[in-house]
Amino acid sequence: MTKRVSVAISEKAGAVTAVASVPDGCRRVLVLSHGAGAGMDHPFMQTLSDLLNEADIGTYRFNFPYTEQGKRAPNAQSILLATVEAVTARVVHEYPNAQVFFGGKSMGGRMGSIAAAKGMLPGIQGLIFFGFPLHAPGRDSVDRAAHLAKIDVPMLFHQGTRDKLANLDMIREVCASIDKYATLKVYEGADHSFKTRKKDPLDTEETMHAMVKATAGWIKTAR
């Protein structure tokens, strides 16, 4: 069952649109947040949602306020976090018999982890990062991952070896530092959008399928 709904965030931020693709009786739901440059209807997000649904994982995609309003620049972090909090709370309330996870592409995933570190996402069973944006291109640093040590739920990291926003050695270092909670899946040749080249082991479509298979398996065994 797929439906579009409106989720109220705050008086300042207004409301955002979400797409719930959650079959009746679904036992696992993944809240999906988009990256900085594209909204919830971007082909990557749509394909990810469709494939997860085929794997018996319900999805709940949503826009951030700036995307909802047709703007290009992301909102202030406080508004992004309030959006993550409000949408996740809605899902936890709406599906009380399901395990709820939070996942996101790039910025969306990082906002989820910051919210979790601040205690804003009670009820979630884990976090999934589809390309964690560890640093800006060419400015290698692990500073953006410092908050992950405050999170006490399982975390799944999907990372490509050509991701310019995440030095793979540094991602490995981050995951090792939170080894109790972190699982890292690496995709040879994939960039930050998980696109690959002809010479790589998997093409882009195969990479998406592999990522979804790993996600579904992890969700079904988490906790």
N, C-alpha and C positions, 0 to 999 in steps of 0.2 A: 504494500500500500504506500503510494507516494502522494504527498500533499505539501502545498506551500502554506506557510504560516507566518504570522508577524510576531516578533518577540520585542517587547518593550525593554529598553535599556535604562534610560534615565530621561529626565525632563530636558537636559542639555543635549543628549545624544539622539533622542527620539527612539524610533523603533527600527528594527532591521528585518529583512526577509530571510526565512530559513526554508530548506527543503528537507522534509522528513521522508526517508525511504526505509520504513520499518514495517516489515510484515507482522501481521497479528501473531502474538505469541512469541515474538523474537526474544531470545535470551541474552543477546549481546548487541549493544549499540555503540557506535563510534561517532562522537561529535567531531566534525571535520571543519577546520578553519583554513582559509586560503592564505596565500602569500601576499607580499606587499604590492605586487604589480598586476594581479588579476583576481577577479572575484570568484564566487562559488560556482558560477556557470562556465568557467574556463574548461576547455576540453580535458585538461589533466584532472581537474576535480570531478568532472562528470564521469570520466572513465574509471577513476579510482572508486567512486561511489558505486558504479554499476558492477564492477568486478567484485567488490566486497559484498554486495547484495547477493551475487551468485554464489559466494562462499558462506552464505547464511549469516552475514554480519550486517545488521541494520546501520544506516548512516543518517546523520543529521547535519547537513551542510548549512552554512550561514554566511551572510555578508557582514563585514565591519561597517560602521556608519559612513565612513568616507566613500566606500565602494557603493553603498546604497544610494548615496547622494550624487554619484557620478563624478566624484573628485579623484584626483590621482595621488595626492599626498596623504599618507596615513594619518590618522588622528593621533592626538597625544596619547602616550602610553596609558595614562589613567583611564581613558575612554576605551582603548582596546581591551584592557584588563576587565573593565566593567562589562563589556560585551561578552567576553569569554565566560565570565562569572554568571551573567544572566542567562545566557543560552544553555550552559551546562546545568544550571539549577533547574531550568525548564525541563530538560531531558530527564534528569534524575527524578523529578516529580511526575512527569508524564509516563515514564516507564519504570514503575517501582519494582517490577519483578525481573528486570534485566540488569546485567552487569554493564556499567557505563564506562567507556574509555574516552580519553580526549586525544585527538591527533591533529596535526597540522602541517601544512607545507611551509617550510622556511619560517618567515616571521610569525605566521599563525601558530606554528608549533612552539616557537620560543615564547610567545605570549601565554600559551597554555602552561608552560613550565614555570614561568615567573608567577603566574596566578597560583599554581599549585604550591610553589615555595612560600607564598604569602598566606597559605591556608584558605584560599578563595574557592577551592574546588572540592569540597567534602563530598564523598560518595563515589568518586571515580576510582576505578580499579587499576589504572595504568595510563601512561603517556606514550604516544607514538610520534616520532619525528620523521617526516618525509623530507630529509635534507635539513639538518640543523644548521642555521647560519652562525657559525662560530666566530667569524670575523669578516671584515670587508675584504674585497679582493686585493691581494698583495700586502695585507696588513695582518699577518699571522699573529694570533693571540688567543689565549684561552679565557680571557676576562669575562666574556659573555656567558661562560658556563659556570661561573662561581656559584650561582644560586642553586645549581642542580644538587649540591650536597645537602640542601635543606629538604629535599623531596624524599618521601618514604613509601613511594609506590613504584612498581616495576616500570622501566622505560625501555622502549625499543627504538634504536637509531637506524635509519636507512640512509646510507651515504654512498655517493659515487666517487670513484677514484679521480675523476677530473673536476670535482666540485671546487670552484675557485673561492667559495665562501666557507670552506672547511678543510684545512690542511689535515689529511687523513692521519698522519702520525699524531697530530694534536688531538683529533677525535678519539683515537685509540687511548691516548693518555687520559683524556677526560673520562672515558668509559672505565678504564682501569681504576680510576680514583673513586668511582662509585660502583665498583664491581658487583656488590650485593644486589644492586637494582638494575644495572644496565646490560642490555643485549645489543650487539652491533652486527648489522648485516651490511656487507660491502658489495658494490656492483661495479665490476671491472669496466672501465671506459665510460661510465655514466657521468654526466655533468650535473649541475645543480637542478636542472629540470628533468633529470634521469633520461636524457637523450644520449644515445650511443652512436658509434661510427660503424661503418661496414666491417672493419677489421676486428671489432670487439666480439667477445664470445656470444653475447645476446644482443638482438636488435632492440629498439626502443619498446616495441610492443611486448616482446618476451621479457624485458626487464620489468615492465609494469606487472605482468602476470606473476613473475617470480616474487616481486615485492608484496603483492596481494596475498599470494600463497603463504609467504613467511608471516605476514601480518595476521592472517586468519589463524594460522597454527599457534602463533604466540598468544593471541587473545584467548584462544580456547584452553590454554594451559596456564595463563597468568593467574597468580594468587592461588 
